[in-house]
Amino acid sequence: MAYENLWYEKKDGIAYATFNRPKVLNALNRKTVEELHHALVDARDDAAVRVVILSGAGEKSFCCGADIGELAQQTPVNGKEFSLYGQSVFRLLKRWASLRFVRSTDLRWRRLRAGAFVHHSNCEQDGKARPARSEAGHLPGYGGSQRLARLCGKGVAHELC
């Protein structure tokens, strides 16, 4: 598969998937989610791969979440279809191991320096995580609110949302 929105490579048992849409803070459009799905399946099916590392290109964001411009153009029917597809990709990610991505992973690190392959975009200066786009009143998508409650408890999830 030719990747346009994702850099994907495998080396020494590690699969690296880097969201490459820094001008839009690595927002997830349909093409990016499809490429992530393909990369995860490829890594899962490669017996030599033991770890998948997700990162985001650019200095401002690992991944800001859904591409709002694309969401605004969806109909209720294709919006539901894409939501279900996105949930399946994140379930695959969970089986393989933002705050959306962080909720889907088993291990989490805070970014220590520019270019490091660790999650950092939803961390405040003091290291506290916050859901992406919470300031805009958006709830976590693709089943993220359910995973958040399982991860940190219902009370904390309600407070964050």
PEJO-V659023 format. One record per pair of residues at least 6 apart in sequence whose ideal C-beta (glycine too) atoms are under 6 Angstrom apart, sorted by the first residue. I is the first residue (numbers start at 0). J is the second residue. D is the distance in whole Angstrom. If there is no record, write none. Layout:
<<I J D> <I J D>>
This chain:
<<0 37 5> <2 34 5> <4 19 6> <4 20 5> <4 30 5> <4 31 4> <4 34 6> <5 16 6> <5 34 4> <6 17 4> <6 19 5> <7 16 5> <7 38 5> <8 15 5> <9 48 6> <12 47 6> <12 49 5> <13 50 5> <14 42 4> <14 48 5> <14 51 5> <15 52 5> <16 38 5> <16 53 5> <17 54 5> <17 56 6> <18 25 4> <18 55 5> <18 62 5> <19 56 5> <21 56 5> <21 57 3> <24 59 6> <24 60 4> <24 63 4> <25 55 4> <25 60 6> <25 62 4> <26 63 5> <26 66 4> <27 65 5> <27 66 6> <28 66 4> <28 69 5> <32 85 6> <32 88 6> <36 88 5> <39 91 5> <42 48 5> <42 51 5> <51 95 6> <52 116 4> <53 100 6> <54 116 4> <55 61 4> <55 62 5> <60 120 5> <61 97 6> <61 118 6> <61 119 6> <61 120 4> <62 97 6> <63 131 6> <64 131 4> <64 132 5> <65 140 6> <85 141 4> <86 141 5> <86 142 5> <89 103 5> <89 141 5> <92 103 5> <93 103 5> <96 104 5> <96 105 4> <97 118 6> <98 121 4> <98 128 5> <98 130 5> <99 139 6> <99 143 5> <101 107 5> <101 118 5> <102 143 5> <102 146 4> <102 147 5> <102 150 6> <107 118 6> <108 117 4> <109 119 6> <109 122 6> <109 126 6> <110 117 5> <110 119 3> <121 128 5> <121 129 5> <121 131 6> <122 128 6> <130 139 5> <130 159 5> <138 144 6> <138 160 6> <147 156 4> <148 156 4>>
